[in-house]
Each structure stands twice: as structure tokens, then as C-alpha cells.
């Protein structure tokens, strides 16, 4: 009986002690909580590394972008990380009033997200907070792409840094194109930001991708002068670049325009340049321009010459144009020269 009483008393003491410790800890923790109002809590949390470490959960849900396969595809991957392995401070100080580049999102009364864009679209971080005894950082989403996941590629038109930018641009565009992440718009912005970085030395493909993404409506629209500069760089070696430059001379930044060509002479010159690069698609388009006179030159003999060249190089559209012209009462006009 005494043994049972001792065990019972020991258990009671243990429970009582645990309860005291719990109450003491909660009291201290409550005293150390900067504020129950998240708007007041955030500036205090972000003020220094000590506060951030103290008010971070022991295990943090960490999201990072990592490569998948061998084709430059990246996906977000999430894992639990012990807070002792994190490098504090995680967040730069946030002011009590509105801080430029920082967005606070209320998920519900007990959950807030802080979207930090101060380092640019390529380095966005999202901090997930939940309310417990106090507000606690429970998750960090890092939407940047680490250089350690990129490949050193030899490219005569790019420096190593520009090559890394191009790889990031492709990865961000792929993520944005899925349209399944809340940062879809920012991912396209990051892609454009990195294409522009990759095109700094005039790389044709990076220049074409940057200008095309700008005109797509998915990313911020660049000024006319910049778009023209990019398409000119792309047109040095890429038929698609010269064709895009031709279209740009006609419609400018408004790709949905259906009015007359704004600069027909320049558009025809760029289209001819694309055809000279051997593009059957461009040559067919040039033939159509010569047939309709929609740019400057209207010349059926040159149109036929373009159609014939493009047809020999696999253009089904040109084959159809030649068949159409052959059915006309006067027959096919004799070909002269395309360009």
C-alpha cells in the first residue's frame, strides 16, 4: 500500500512540476512576445537576428528550387530543416509602416505570409508565420535559383555570368508557364530580368527571348527602343529574329494591331534578311508580301520566285500558293528573283 502511495505521490509531483514549468515557460514566452498584432510583431521580429532566431519554430518547412532531370527544369521541393541550421538573420528589417518591396498577406486570423521582393524578382522569399503562444516563423520559401545548380557552358556570345542568367531565365519561364504557383507573374518577371542580363553582350537567342517575352503580355513591357535593339541583335544570325524585327516595324509594341504597317520599308528589309538566311517560312512570308504589296514591293514574278524557293525547302504554304496561282486563267507568272 505504501509502495502504491509513493508511486502515486511521485506521479503527482512529476505532473505538478511539469505543470509549473509549463506555466512558467508560457508566462515568460508571453512576456517576450513583441505583440499579438501581426502588424506590430513583424517589425520587432525582423529587427535583429536574435529576435528572429528566438521566434522561429524548432523545425522550419523550407522550400527551395532544385533541378529535375538534365534539361534545365526546376521544381520547388520542400523539407523540414532544424532552425539551428539556418543562417540568421533570415529577413532584413521591416518598418512599422509600409515597406517598399514587402507584401503582407493574411491567410486567416492565425496565419500570415510575408512576401519579400526587395532583392528583385529573381530572389523572392516568402516567410510563413503562424500564431501559437506568440507569432512564430514556421516556413521559408526561397524562389531563387542557386548558382551551384547551374552548368558552366561555353558560349562565344556570353560570359559565364550571362550564361548563368540565361539558364535562370529558361528555368523561371518554365515555372511561370505552368501557371500553378502564386508567383506566376513574378516568375515571368524574373525570366525577363535574366534574359536581359544574358543579352547584355548581344547574344541573339537571349535577345530574341527577352523581346518576345516582353511582347507576350506575361512580363512587363519594355520600351520600343529597347525591343528594337533586342530584335536587331537577334536578327544578326536568327531568321526568327529578323522576322520578329519585321513584325515589330509593322506593329510596334502592339502585336494585336490589325492596321497598316507603320514602317513598311524597314519591315520589308528585315523580312528579306530573314529569307536570305535560308528560312523557308520567311521566304514564303516574303513571297506573300510581294504578291499582296502589303509592305512596299508588289511584284508577282518575285512572289512566284519566293514561293518556288520555299516550296523546294519544304514550305507547304508555298506549295499551296503555287497550286492556287496555277489554277488562275492566266496561269503562273514566270518567276524572276526572290531577293
Secondary structure by P-SEA (a helix, b strand, c coil): caaaaaaaaaaaaaaaaaaaaaaaaaaaaaaacccccaaaaaaaaaccaaaaaaacccccbbbbbbbcccccbbbbbbbbbccccccccccccccccccccbbbbbccccbbbbbbccccccbbbbbbbbbcccccccbbbbcccccccccccccccccaaaaaaaaaaaaaaaaaaaccccaaaaaaaaaaaaaaaaaccccaaaaaaaaaaaaccccccccaaaaaaaaaaaacccaaaaaaaaaaaacccccccccccccaaaaaaaaaaaaaaccaaaaaaaaaaaaacccccccaaaaaaaaaaaaaaccaaaaaaaaaaaacccccccccccc
